[in-house]
Amino acid sequence: MINQPDNLRRSATRRPRSRPAAPVPPPGGDAAIAASAAFAPIGETTYRRVRSDILFGRLVPGQKLTLDRMRDAYGSAVGTLREVFNALASEGLVSAEGARGFAVAAISPDNLKEIADVRLLLECDALRRSFENGDVEWEARVVAAHHKLASVERRVAEGDRSGEETFRQYDREFHNALVSACGSRLRLEMHQDIYDKYLRYLMLASVFRGPAVAREHRELLACALARDWRGAQRITTTHVDDCVRQMLAGKWWLG
């Protein structure tokens, strides 16, 4: 029999620690964000919440992110918030104003058009790669994502705007699923980053193009199952260009 050191024998009989209970989703935050951050460090949890609040328009463009007030709202230390805001500034979602502190990044028509152009550049390339590489698991992801999207899309089309945030989340999941088999983590990360910036404009403008957008989503699903990446690129270009045109024509910029 092999003799074990005392410290190894003690650790082998020590009972494992129980995990802490998952936190209750924060007021105004996304349940998905809270659930995924259940065991994340406090800085990462705060980062996800603040980022989500910016993307979904709960923190509006130009809003001052006063450290004392944000500390109370997010339950984080001032030092943690400063690190979070600096990280979001590097993503272009927060502006650092030197001694004046931080503010939510401003918006502009030119910025929207540039974001849309970059989204199309990345997404059209990723669509081709994904359609060529996708397997049956990829097809299943696309079909499942479209099913979720279509169920909410019908309610929004009928005038129920209470589920708009869920609709935008499912919209993002569907477009991400379409490119998810492109085979490049870097492309997916870049696409996710630019799509989130585009999503922010969608939420602020609160646009919905009715039957046209639902039809384009169905057509994109059909193209995916047929592996018709050229058709998907054409539909995606129309999908984005028409939406940008409607956003630019709205009066929400003046709010």
Backbone torsions as a table, in degrees:
resi	resn	phi	psi	omega
1	MET	NA	135.3	-178.2
2	ILE	-86.0	129.5	177.9
3	ASN	-82.4	126.9	178.3
4	GLN	-95.8	146.2	174.0
5	PRO	-59.7	153.0	-177.4
6	ASP	-56.8	-40.1	-176.0
7	ASN	-66.6	-32.4	177.7
8	LEU	-71.8	-38.4	178.6
9	ARG	-64.8	-38.8	179.9
10	ARG	-66.9	-41.3	-178.9
11	SER	-68.1	-30.1	-179.4
12	ALA	-70.0	-27.2	-178.4
13	THR	-98.4	-3.8	-179.0
14	ARG	-72.0	134.6	-179.9
15	ARG	-74.0	139.9	178.7
16	PRO	-66.8	147.4	177.1
17	ARG	-72.9	144.1	177.3
18	SER	-80.5	149.8	178.3
19	ARG	-74.0	149.2	175.9
20	PRO	-70.0	154.8	178.4
21	ALA	-67.4	147.8	177.6
22	ALA	-64.5	140.0	-177.8
23	PRO	-72.8	157.6	173.5
24	VAL	-72.6	137.4	179.0
25	PRO	-53.5	135.4	-175.9
26	PRO	-67.7	149.5	177.6
27	PRO	-57.7	130.6	178.9
28	GLY	78.0	-5.1	-179.9
29	GLY	-95.0	174.2	179.5
30	ASP	-88.2	136.3	177.4
31	ALA	-59.3	-37.2	-179.6
32	ALA	-65.1	-39.5	178.9
33	ILE	-63.9	-44.9	-178.3
34	ALA	-66.0	-40.4	-178.3
35	ALA	-66.0	-43.6	-178.2
36	SER	-69.2	-21.5	-177.6
37	ALA	-98.8	14.5	-172.9
38	ALA	-55.9	-39.1	-177.6
39	PHE	-117.5	19.5	-179.3
40	ALA	-83.6	153.4	174.3
41	PRO	-57.8	153.0	-175.1
42	ILE	-58.2	-36.0	179.4
43	GLY	-64.1	-41.3	179.4
44	GLU	-68.3	-39.7	177.7
45	THR	-61.5	-45.3	179.1
46	THR	-63.9	-41.7	178.4
47	TYR	-57.4	-46.4	-178.5
48	ARG	-64.3	-40.2	-179.2
49	ARG	-67.7	-45.6	-179.2
50	VAL	-65.5	-42.6	179.3
51	ARG	-60.9	-44.0	177.9
52	SER	-62.2	-41.0	-179.4
53	ASP	-66.1	-32.1	175.7
54	ILE	-72.3	-47.3	-176.7
55	LEU	-62.9	-37.6	-176.7
56	PHE	-95.4	13.1	169.8
57	GLY	78.6	8.9	177.7
58	ARG	-74.6	-27.5	167.0
59	LEU	-107.2	117.8	-168.6
60	VAL	-90.4	157.2	179.6
61	PRO	-54.1	133.6	178.6
62	GLY	84.5	-7.6	-178.2
63	GLN	-65.3	131.9	178.9
64	LYS	-71.2	132.8	179.0
65	LEU	-101.8	72.3	-178.9
66	THR	-65.1	126.4	-172.6
67	LEU	-59.8	-42.9	-178.8
68	ASP	-64.6	-43.2	-179.1
69	ARG	-69.4	-39.8	178.7
70	MET	-68.6	-29.9	177.2
71	ARG	-61.3	-43.4	179.0
72	ASP	-69.0	-38.5	-176.3
73	ALA	-69.9	-35.3	-174.2
74	TYR	-110.0	-4.9	177.7
75	GLY	64.0	35.4	-178.9
76	SER	-123.7	155.6	178.2
77	ALA	-69.2	154.6	-179.7
78	VAL	-58.9	-39.9	178.9
79	GLY	-62.7	-39.6	177.6
80	THR	-64.7	-44.3	-179.9
81	LEU	-63.2	-39.1	179.0
82	ARG	-62.1	-41.0	176.9
83	GLU	-64.8	-41.4	179.1
84	VAL	-62.5	-46.3	-178.2
85	PHE	-65.9	-36.6	176.5
86	ASN	-65.3	-39.3	177.6
87	ALA	-63.9	-42.2	179.6
88	LEU	-70.8	-28.6	175.1
89	ALA	-65.1	-37.0	178.2
90	SER	-67.0	-20.1	176.9
91	GLU	-91.7	-5.9	-179.3
92	GLY	83.6	13.9	-179.7
93	LEU	-98.2	-16.0	178.6
94	VAL	-132.6	145.1	174.4
95	SER	-107.9	132.2	176.5
96	ALA	-92.5	122.6	-172.9
97	GLU	-110.5	34.7	177.4
98	GLY	62.3	-128.1	-177.9
99	ALA	-66.5	-19.6	-179.1
100	ARG	-81.6	-7.2	175.5
101	GLY	97.1	-142.2	-173.5
102	PHE	-124.1	155.6	175.9
103	ALA	-147.8	154.9	174.5
104	VAL	-64.1	136.8	-176.9
105	ALA	-57.3	142.2	178.6
106	ALA	-72.5	168.1	177.0
107	ILE	-122.7	161.2	176.5
108	SER	-161.8	155.2	176.4
109	PRO	-57.6	-41.1	-179.7
110	ASP	-63.8	-39.4	178.9
111	ASN	-65.5	-41.5	177.4
112	LEU	-60.1	-46.1	-178.8
113	LYS	-63.8	-38.7	178.6
114	GLU	-66.7	-43.0	178.0
115	ILE	-61.2	-43.8	179.9
116	ALA	-63.2	-40.6	179.1
117	ASP	-62.7	-44.0	-179.2
118	VAL	-68.7	-38.3	176.8
119	ARG	-58.0	-46.7	-178.9
120	LEU	-64.3	-40.0	179.0
121	LEU	-58.5	-48.6	-178.5
122	LEU	-72.5	-43.8	-172.8
123	GLU	-70.0	-40.3	-179.0
124	CYS	-65.1	-39.0	176.2
125	ASP	-65.7	-44.2	-179.1
126	ALA	-67.4	-32.6	177.2
127	LEU	-60.9	-46.1	-179.6
128	ARG	-60.3	-48.3	-179.0
129	ARG	-64.2	-40.6	-177.6
130	SER	-68.4	-42.0	-179.6
131	PHE	-66.9	-32.1	178.6
132	GLU	-76.1	-31.6	-173.9
133	ASN	-99.2	-18.3	-170.6
134	GLY	-60.5	142.5	177.2
135	ASP	-112.0	-167.5	-177.3
136	VAL	-66.8	-30.9	176.7
137	GLU	-65.5	-39.7	176.4
138	TRP	-63.5	-44.5	177.7
139	GLU	-57.6	-41.6	-180.0
140	ALA	-63.3	-40.0	178.2
141	ARG	-62.9	-42.5	-178.4
142	VAL	-65.6	-46.1	-179.4
143	VAL	-62.6	-44.5	-179.6
144	ALA	-63.9	-41.9	-179.8
145	ALA	-65.1	-39.6	179.2
146	HIS	-68.2	-37.6	178.7
147	HIS	-59.4	-45.1	178.6
148	LYS	-63.4	-44.6	-178.5
149	LEU	-62.5	-46.6	-176.6
150	ALA	-62.7	-34.5	-178.5
151	SER	-65.4	-37.7	178.6
152	VAL	-81.3	-34.5	-179.3
153	GLU	-57.7	-39.5	180.0
154	ARG	-62.3	-40.9	-179.2
155	ARG	-68.1	-40.5	178.9
156	VAL	-65.4	-39.7	179.0
157	ALA	-62.7	-28.7	179.5
158	GLU	-83.3	1.5	175.8
159	GLY	102.3	0.8	179.0
160	ASP	-85.6	99.8	-177.9
161	ARG	-93.2	3.8	-179.9
162	SER	-66.5	-25.0	-179.9
163	GLY	-100.9	23.5	-175.5
164	GLU	-62.7	-39.0	-178.9
165	GLU	-65.8	-41.4	176.2
166	THR	-63.2	-41.0	177.5
167	PHE	-57.9	-44.9	-179.1
168	ARG	-67.3	-35.7	176.8
169	GLN	-64.2	-44.3	-179.8
170	TYR	-69.7	-33.7	175.3
171	ASP	-60.9	-45.6	178.7
172	ARG	-62.8	-42.9	179.8
173	GLU	-61.7	-38.7	-179.3
174	PHE	-66.1	-48.1	-179.4
175	HIS	-66.4	-34.5	175.9
176	ASN	-67.2	-38.3	178.5
177	ALA	-62.8	-38.8	-178.7
178	LEU	-59.4	-35.7	-176.4
179	VAL	-100.5	2.3	-169.9
180	SER	-67.2	-16.3	179.8
181	ALA	-101.4	20.5	-176.1
182	CYS	-69.4	-17.0	175.2
183	GLY	84.2	10.9	-178.2
184	SER	-134.1	112.9	178.5
185	ARG	-63.5	-38.8	-179.0
186	LEU	-63.5	-43.2	177.4
187	ARG	-60.8	-42.4	-179.9
188	LEU	-64.7	-40.1	178.6
189	GLU	-65.4	-43.1	179.1
190	MET	-65.4	-41.0	179.1
191	HIS	-64.8	-42.6	179.8
192	GLN	-62.0	-41.3	-179.4
193	ASP	-63.1	-47.2	-177.2
194	ILE	-72.9	-34.0	178.5
195	TYR	-64.9	-38.7	179.1
196	ASP	-63.2	-37.9	176.3
197	LYS	-65.8	-38.4	176.2
198	TYR	-66.2	-41.2	178.4
199	LEU	-57.9	-38.7	179.4
200	ARG	-58.1	-43.4	177.3
201	TYR	-65.6	-39.7	178.3
202	LEU	-59.3	-43.0	-178.8
203	MET	-69.3	-40.3	-179.6
204	LEU	-67.8	-38.5	-178.7
205	ALA	-80.1	-24.6	-179.7
206	SER	51.8	51.4	-179.3
207	VAL	-97.2	148.9	173.0
208	PHE	-148.7	120.6	-174.0
209	ARG	-89.1	14.8	172.5
210	GLY	67.8	-140.8	-175.0
211	PRO	-57.3	-29.0	-176.8
212	ALA	-62.2	-44.1	-176.9
213	VAL	-69.6	-37.3	177.5
214	ALA	-65.7	-39.4	178.1
215	ARG	-64.4	-41.3	179.1
216	GLU	-64.1	-37.0	176.9
217	HIS	-65.4	-40.9	177.4
218	ARG	-64.1	-39.2	179.6
219	GLU	-67.3	-37.3	177.1
220	LEU	-65.1	-39.1	176.0
221	LEU	-61.6	-45.5	179.8
222	ALA	-62.3	-41.1	178.5
223	CYS	-62.8	-39.7	-179.8
224	ALA	-62.1	-46.7	-177.7
225	LEU	-68.6	-26.9	177.7
226	ALA	-91.4	-3.2	-177.0
227	ARG	57.9	36.8	179.9
228	ASP	-95.2	82.1	-175.7
229	TRP	-71.9	-28.9	177.3
230	ARG	-65.4	-44.4	176.3
231	GLY	-62.5	-40.1	179.4
232	ALA	-65.3	-39.2	177.0
233	GLN	-63.3	-41.7	-179.4
234	ARG	-64.9	-44.9	-179.3
235	ILE	-66.2	-41.1	-179.5
236	THR	-63.3	-39.7	178.7
237	THR	-62.6	-45.5	176.9
238	THR	-63.4	-42.7	-178.9
239	HIS	-55.7	-47.6	-177.6
240	VAL	-77.6	-45.8	-177.1
241	ASP	-60.4	-43.7	-179.4
242	ASP	-67.1	-36.4	178.9
243	CYS	-68.0	-42.1	178.4
244	VAL	-63.4	-41.1	178.9
245	ARG	-59.7	-42.7	179.6
246	GLN	-68.5	-39.0	178.2
247	MET	-64.2	-42.4	-178.1
248	LEU	-67.4	-26.8	-179.1
249	ALA	-82.1	-12.2	-176.9
250	GLY	-77.8	165.7	-178.6
251	LYS	-98.5	5.2	-177.6
252	TRP	-65.9	-20.2	177.3
253	TRP	-60.4	-28.2	-173.9
254	LEU	-84.6	-5.1	-175.6
255	GLY	-71.8	NA	NA
